[in-house]
Amino acid sequence: MIRLLRQLGTTSWMNLRNMPARATASLVAAIGIGGVVAVLIGVLSMSEGFRAVLQYAGRDDVAVVLRGGANDEMSSGLSLEQVRVLADAPGIRRDDAGAITSPELYVVVDAPLRSTGTRANVPLRGASPRAAQLRSGFHMVSGRQFRPGTFEVIVGQSAARQFGGLDVGARLRWGNANWEVVGVFADHGSVSQGELWADSTILQGAYNRGTSFQSLRVQLDSAAALEPFRRFVMADPRLSVRVFTEREYYQEQSRIMTTMIDSVGTAIALLMGLGAVFGAINTMYSTVAARTREIATLRALGFGALPIVGSVVVEALVLGTAGGAAGCVAAWFGFNGMQASTMNWASFSQITFAFSVTPRLVTLGLGYALLLALVGALLPAWRAARLPIVSGLRAL
C-alpha cells in the first residue's frame, strides 16, 4: 500500500509539473467548468435571496391567523368579531394597552418599475398601530410613521428603490382615495420592506371592505405558547381559522418560487455541465496522448496501472478545483447583493429581493466542479491504464 501511494505521488507530481506545457487545453477546460459553476450559483442565488427575504421575517413567537382553508392573505378573510375573539385567547402577550395583536388588510396596487417604467403590482398592507411592534427590525429610515385615521402611506425601503413615484411627499390615487407618502421604513431586509403600509381602517373604507380583515398577527408569550393558543382557537365554534408561526407561514409562501428556480437552475447546470464534461474529456485525452512515452516508460520501470490512472484523475481534479473556485468568485462579484423583483405567485404581487451567494451555494458549486472534472477524467484514465507498454516504448 505504501509503495502504491508513493507511485501515485510520483506520477501525480510529474503530471502536474508538466501542466504548463498543456496550458491552453487546461485553461479551456478550467474556464468551461468555471462558467458552469458561475451560472449555477447565479441562478440558485436568486432562490436563496427570495427564500431569505421571506424567511428572515419569520419568528417562532409570532403567530399568523388566516381563514380556514386559506394558504395566503389574498384568499383569507376574518370578521371583526373573529378578531375580537382571537384577541382574548390564552398565550397572547399583553401590556398596558391590551393584547399585542395586529389585524391586517392586504390589497394590491400598481406602481411603475424604476428600471423599465412598466407598471407592476405592489402589496399595500392595512396595518394597525401594533403592526410595527410585531416586526422586530422595523424602523423609520426617512420621514415619519403614518397617522391613524389619515390617508397616509409609508413605503418599505426595497419598494422605494424598485418602484418610481413613491418618494416622500408623493401623492397617489388608489381605490377611491388619494394618498400621501409620508415616510420610508426598513425591516432588516425582510419581505415587509417590499410593501406599502397604511392605516387598516382607512384602507377598509377606500376599498369597500367593511370591517373585515384578511389576517391577524399575534405576539405570543413565547414560542411554547403556540400550542395552547392553537388549541383554544380550534376548540372555539365561532372560529374556522388556520394558525401558523410566522416562520411556517413564510416558508409556505416561498415554496412555489424556490422550487421553480431550483428546478430551472438544476436543468441549466446539467445541460451546461455536459459541455464542460466534453471539454474535460478532450483535455484529459490530450494529456494522455502527450504522456504516451512517459506512461510506457513508467510502466516498464514497474509502476502499476492504478498510479497512472490516479495521476490523470488528480490533474482533472486540480483543473476542476481551479475552475470551480474561479466560477465561485465570478458569481460572488457578479450576483451577490444584486437587487431584483419578481412575481410572488402566492399573492400575485411584485416582491423585491437581493441575490444571495451563500456558503452552501459555494460548497455546491465546488462540489459540482469536482464532479464534472471526475466524470471528464474517467475515460481518459481508463485509456491510460490500458495503454500497451510496447506501443508506448516504440514512440521513443
C-alpha positions as MATLAB code, in Angstrom:
seq = 'MIRLLRQLGTTSWMNLRNMPARATASLVAAIGIGGVVAVLIGVLSMSEGFRAVLQYAGRDDVAVVLRGGANDEMSSGLSLEQVRVLADAPGIRRDDAGAITSPELYVVVDAPLRSTGTRANVPLRGASPRAAQLRSGFHMVSGRQFRPGTFEVIVGQSAARQFGGLDVGARLRWGNANWEVVGVFADHGSVSQGELWADSTILQGAYNRGTSFQSLRVQLDSAAALEPFRRFVMADPRLSVRVFTEREYYQEQSRIMTTMIDSVGTAIALLMGLGAVFGAINTMYSTVAARTREIATLRALGFGALPIVGSVVVEALVLGTAGGAAGCVAAWFGFNGMQASTMNWASFSQITFAFSVTPRLVTLGLGYALLLALVGALLPAWRAARLPIVSGLRAL';
ca = [
       0.000    0.000    0.000;
       2.823    2.383    0.874;
       4.515    1.565   -2.447;
       1.291    2.279   -4.304;
       0.885    5.651   -2.600;
       4.482    6.582   -3.365;
       3.983    5.715   -7.036;
       0.756    7.739   -7.092;
       2.513   10.738   -5.563;
       5.399   10.499   -8.016;
       3.242   10.179  -11.129;
       0.863   12.919   -9.988;
       3.705   15.332   -9.252;
       5.284   14.667  -12.644;
       1.946   15.238  -14.341;
       1.181   18.479  -12.504;
       4.681   19.797  -13.094;
       4.211   19.375  -16.849;
       0.808   21.132  -16.927;
       2.303   24.456  -18.205;
       3.186   22.626  -21.430;
      -0.552   21.996  -21.887;
      -1.617   25.411  -20.639;
      -4.061   26.234  -23.448;
      -6.037   22.990  -23.236;
      -6.005   23.078  -19.442;
      -7.210   26.685  -19.398;
     -10.090   25.888  -21.755;
     -11.246   23.024  -19.528;
     -10.996   25.132  -16.357;
     -12.869   28.061  -17.950;
     -15.619   25.721  -19.148;
     -16.108   24.286  -15.667;
     -15.887   27.762  -14.111;
     -18.572   29.083  -16.440;
     -20.954   26.280  -15.493;
     -20.353   26.881  -11.786;
     -20.879   30.645  -12.129;
     -24.199   30.153  -13.930;
     -25.355   27.501  -11.466;
     -24.577   29.664   -8.434;
     -26.022   32.753  -10.118;
     -29.381   31.099  -10.759;
     -29.590   29.437   -7.358;
     -28.565   32.666   -5.596;
     -31.886   34.060   -6.837;
     -33.664   31.256   -4.986;
     -31.582   31.852   -1.859;
     -32.339   35.577   -1.948;
     -36.060   35.006   -2.433;
     -36.127   32.464    0.385;
     -34.132   34.730    2.695;
     -36.321   37.808    2.197;
     -39.404   35.809    3.149;
     -37.997   33.638    5.907;
     -35.910   36.359    7.553;
     -39.136   37.971    8.722;
     -40.330   34.734   10.318;
     -40.414   34.423   14.093;
     -41.492   31.478   16.219;
     -43.103   33.668   18.883;
     -45.401   35.433   16.424;
     -48.479   33.640   15.081;
     -50.323   34.368   11.832;
     -54.033   33.543   11.708;
     -55.862   33.052    8.393;
     -59.316   31.884    7.421;
     -59.737   28.113    7.458;
     -58.604   26.625    4.129;
     -56.604   29.725    3.122;
     -52.885   29.477    2.353;
     -52.217   33.198    1.940;
     -53.636   36.578    2.823;
     -55.177   37.173   -0.613;
     -57.571   34.235   -0.189;
     -58.211   34.794    3.513;
     -60.859   36.763    5.383;
     -61.600   37.422    9.058;
     -64.556   39.258   10.541;
     -64.230   41.906   13.237;
     -65.984   39.548   15.661;
     -63.451   36.786   14.995;
     -60.583   39.214   15.534;
     -62.022   40.209   18.906;
     -62.497   36.575   19.952;
     -58.931   35.741   18.936;
     -57.576   38.678   20.966;
     -58.957   37.033   24.129;
     -57.161   33.721   23.521;
     -54.579   32.429   26.031;
     -50.885   32.631   25.241;
     -51.003   36.164   23.805;
     -48.614   38.696   25.292;
     -50.312   41.688   26.854;
     -49.222   45.102   28.048;
     -50.977   48.146   29.482;
     -52.756   48.708   26.155;
     -54.065   45.133   26.000;
     -53.294   42.153   23.752;
     -50.446   42.702   21.301;
     -52.225   41.821   18.064;
     -52.465   43.380   14.629;
     -55.488   42.697   12.387;
     -54.344   43.484    8.861;
     -55.733   44.003    5.388;
     -53.918   43.212    2.157;
     -54.618   44.746   -1.255;
     -52.586   45.073   -4.444;
     -51.925   48.437   -6.097;
     -49.782   49.352   -9.094;
     -46.628   51.454   -9.454;
     -44.029   51.871  -12.235;
     -40.786   49.893  -12.057;
     -37.810   52.263  -11.994;
     -35.849   50.056  -14.414;
     -38.424   49.820  -17.215;
     -41.290   52.166  -16.380;
     -43.798   49.344  -16.771;
     -46.431   49.135  -14.082;
     -46.352   46.244  -11.649;
     -48.330   45.049   -8.661;
     -47.210   46.261   -5.235;
     -48.702   44.999   -1.946;
     -50.420   47.663    0.156;
     -50.945   46.496    3.727;
     -53.563   47.909    6.004;
     -51.720   47.889    9.316;
     -52.819   48.536   12.879;
     -50.910   50.734   15.357;
     -49.370   47.489   16.736;
     -48.034   46.296   13.366;
     -44.562   47.794   13.777;
     -44.298   46.307   17.265;
     -44.717   42.822   15.767;
     -41.783   43.325   13.362;
     -38.618   43.204   15.457;
     -36.459   45.052   12.906;
     -38.917   47.803   11.995;
     -37.608   51.376   12.000;
     -38.192   54.542   10.006;
     -35.443   55.469    7.554;
     -36.823   58.823    6.474;
     -39.983   60.830    7.006;
     -42.381   59.644    9.695;
     -44.891   56.937   10.565;
     -48.405   57.319    9.134;
     -51.013   58.784   11.473;
     -54.013   56.534   12.225;
     -57.228   57.759   10.635;
     -55.495   59.562    7.751;
     -54.850   58.767    4.087;
     -51.100   58.456    4.630;
     -48.750   55.725    3.384;
     -45.266   54.629    4.383;
     -43.087   52.762    1.897;
     -40.710   49.857    2.503;
     -37.101   50.603    1.625;
     -36.913   47.871   -1.052;
     -40.143   49.070   -2.676;
     -38.843   52.646   -2.700;
     -35.723   51.509   -4.576;
     -37.579   49.291   -7.034;
     -40.607   51.433   -7.905;
     -40.931   55.031   -9.035;
     -43.372   57.621   -7.762;
     -43.106   56.519   -4.128;
     -40.845   59.247   -2.795;
     -41.761   61.036    0.420;
     -44.277   63.732   -0.406;
     -45.698   61.945   -3.464;
     -49.475   61.884   -3.853;
     -51.158   58.846   -5.380;
     -54.664   57.586   -6.072;
     -55.560   54.023   -5.175;
     -59.037   52.649   -4.580;
     -61.441   55.546   -4.126;
     -58.997   57.760   -2.199;
     -55.945   59.990   -2.629;
     -52.882   59.005   -0.573;
     -49.737   60.833    0.511;
     -46.374   59.123    1.068;
     -45.032   60.344    4.409;
     -42.115   58.024    5.199;
     -39.802   55.159    4.265;
     -39.175   52.242    6.631;
     -36.801   49.281    6.857;
     -37.118   45.869    8.498;
     -33.708   44.157    8.298;
     -34.207   43.196    4.645;
     -37.380   41.170    5.250;
     -40.397   40.872    2.945;
     -42.020   43.841    4.725;
     -39.538   46.158    3.002;
     -41.230   45.410   -0.320;
     -44.635   46.566    0.959;
     -46.544   49.815    1.449;
     -48.363   50.371    4.744;
     -51.423   52.451    5.569;
     -53.974   52.579    8.371;
     -56.154   49.456    8.135;
     -59.421   51.216    8.997;
     -58.879   53.848    6.304;
     -57.896   51.176    3.768;
     -61.102   49.243    4.508;
     -63.129   52.278    3.514;
     -61.046   53.022    0.414;
     -61.657   49.510   -0.930;
     -65.188   48.976    0.437;
     -64.112   46.128    2.715;
     -66.495   46.979    5.549;
     -64.992   45.826    8.859;
     -63.276   42.706    7.511;
     -59.601   41.849    7.699;
     -57.501   39.188    5.974;
     -55.028   38.155    8.649;
     -54.257   38.590   12.302;
     -50.739   38.731   13.690;
     -50.359   37.795   17.335;
     -47.395   38.297   19.690;
     -47.189   35.149   21.826;
     -45.767   34.978   25.338;
     -43.137   32.620   23.891;
     -42.747   30.056   21.132;
     -44.068   27.429   23.557;
     -47.352   29.352   23.863;
     -48.284   28.488   20.269;
     -49.918   25.154   21.119;
     -52.207   26.486   23.903;
     -53.212   29.319   21.586;
     -53.856   26.892   18.722;
     -55.898   24.501   20.896;
     -58.101   27.372   22.085;
     -58.657   28.559   18.540;
     -59.511   25.112   17.197;
     -61.961   24.413   20.024;
     -63.985   27.629   19.612;
     -67.038   27.020   17.342;
     -67.129   30.701   16.372;
     -63.780   30.359   14.610;
     -62.787   28.492   11.483;
     -59.178   29.504   11.054;
     -55.645   28.258   10.435;
     -52.761   29.135   12.732;
     -49.110   29.271   11.638;
     -45.985   30.503   13.264;
     -44.707   33.418   11.225;
     -41.739   31.289   10.186;
     -44.011   28.482    8.947;
     -46.149   30.953    7.054;
     -43.247   32.464    5.135;
     -41.759   29.055    4.385;
     -45.077   28.119    2.806;
     -45.121   31.353    0.795;
     -41.594   30.811   -0.565;
     -42.033   27.160   -1.568;
     -43.533   27.688   -5.043;
     -40.937   30.177   -6.261;
     -37.875   28.487   -4.758;
     -38.907   25.084   -6.147;
     -39.332   26.568   -9.621;
     -35.999   28.421   -9.541;
     -34.136   25.398   -8.158;
     -35.584   23.191  -10.899;
     -34.633   25.625  -13.665;
     -31.156   26.144  -12.198;
     -30.529   22.409  -11.956;
     -31.674   21.833  -15.553;
     -29.402   24.613  -16.853;
     -26.457   23.285  -14.843;
     -26.938   19.762  -16.196;
     -27.107   20.927  -19.809;
     -24.085   23.190  -19.484;
     -22.320   20.507  -17.490;
     -22.444   18.170  -20.492;
     -20.425   20.682  -22.487;
     -17.943   21.111  -19.647;
     -17.532   17.323  -19.344;
     -16.746   17.007  -23.056;
     -14.193   19.790  -22.675;
     -12.591   17.991  -19.739;
     -12.570   14.688  -21.635;
     -10.862   16.335  -24.603;
      -8.253   17.936  -22.334;
      -7.502   14.724  -20.461;
      -7.284   12.695  -23.698;
      -4.741   15.249  -24.918;
      -2.855   14.801  -21.653;
      -2.768   11.022  -22.028;
      -1.682   11.301  -25.672;
       1.136   13.704  -24.765;
       2.280   11.362  -21.984;
       2.285    8.145  -24.069;
       6.033    7.652  -23.877;
       6.177    8.789  -20.254;
       3.429    6.372  -19.233;
       5.039    3.463  -21.120;
       8.410    4.193  -19.501;
       6.873    4.341  -16.030;
       5.052    1.060  -16.613;
       8.298   -0.545  -17.834;
      10.037    0.642  -14.649;
       7.443   -1.165  -12.547;
       4.791    1.486  -11.934;
       1.315   -0.024  -11.763;
      -1.740    0.970  -13.787;
      -3.522    2.404  -10.751;
      -0.971    5.196  -10.064;
      -1.139    6.145  -13.759;
      -4.917    6.337  -13.612;
      -4.677    8.295  -10.364;
      -2.348   10.878  -11.885;
      -4.844   11.577  -14.678;
      -7.687   11.931  -12.159;
      -5.598   14.183   -9.901;
      -4.836   16.536  -12.801;
      -8.538   16.679  -13.685;
      -9.497   17.437  -10.076;
      -6.925   20.228   -9.909;
      -8.419   21.744  -13.065;
     -11.904   21.290  -11.611;
     -10.916   22.979   -8.353;
      -9.336   25.914  -10.171;
     -12.323   26.306  -12.495;
     -14.819   25.903   -9.656;
     -13.047   28.474   -7.493;
     -12.946   30.939  -10.390;
     -16.658   30.360  -11.020;
     -17.483   30.972   -7.354;
     -15.520   34.224   -7.324;
     -17.196   35.369  -10.543;
     -20.644   34.534   -9.132;
     -19.886   36.399   -5.895;
     -18.850   39.623   -7.631;
     -21.438   39.283  -10.395;
     -24.553   38.333   -8.434;
     -24.265   38.710   -4.668;
     -26.390   41.613   -3.433;
     -27.876   42.390   -6.853;
     -31.399   43.798   -6.417;
     -34.290   42.269   -8.349;
     -38.033   41.822   -8.214;
     -40.299   39.017   -9.305;
     -43.873   37.869   -9.041;
     -44.891   36.315   -5.747;
     -47.314   33.701   -7.053;
     -48.950   33.356   -3.637;
     -50.161   36.978   -3.686;
     -49.800   37.957   -7.395;
     -47.739   40.996   -6.429;
     -44.137   42.015   -7.000;
     -41.659   41.087   -4.301;
     -38.223   42.681   -4.139;
     -35.155   40.758   -3.012;
     -31.385   40.610   -3.382;
     -29.425   37.724   -4.922;
     -27.568   35.877   -2.163;
     -24.411   33.806   -2.764;
     -24.274   31.737    0.419;
     -21.582   29.350    1.719;
     -23.943   26.497    0.857;
     -24.000   27.566   -2.796;
     -20.214   27.959   -2.882;
     -19.828   24.436   -1.496;
     -22.369   23.135   -4.018;
     -20.555   24.875   -6.867;
     -17.154   23.468   -5.904;
     -18.638   20.004   -5.491;
     -20.244   20.180   -8.922;
     -16.960   21.356  -10.454;
     -15.127   18.366   -8.969;
     -17.866   16.022  -10.185;
     -17.600   17.373  -13.739;
     -13.816   17.037  -13.645;
     -14.010   13.480  -12.291;
     -16.515   12.376  -14.937;
     -14.384   14.008  -17.624;
     -11.308   12.092  -16.426;
     -12.791    8.584  -16.316;
     -12.497    7.612  -19.994;
      -9.012    9.133  -20.492;
      -7.849    7.466  -17.262;
      -9.173    4.121  -18.480;
      -7.275    4.602  -21.757;
      -4.083    5.409  -19.843;
      -4.456    2.225  -17.776;
      -4.875    0.094  -20.922;
      -2.056    1.720  -22.894;
       0.218   -1.085  -24.205;
       3.747   -0.719  -22.869;
       5.366   -1.938  -26.100;
       3.436    0.536  -28.264;
       4.393    3.377  -25.995;
       8.087    2.421  -25.980;
       8.132    2.331  -29.769;
       7.383    6.052  -29.717;
      10.755    6.690  -28.060;
];
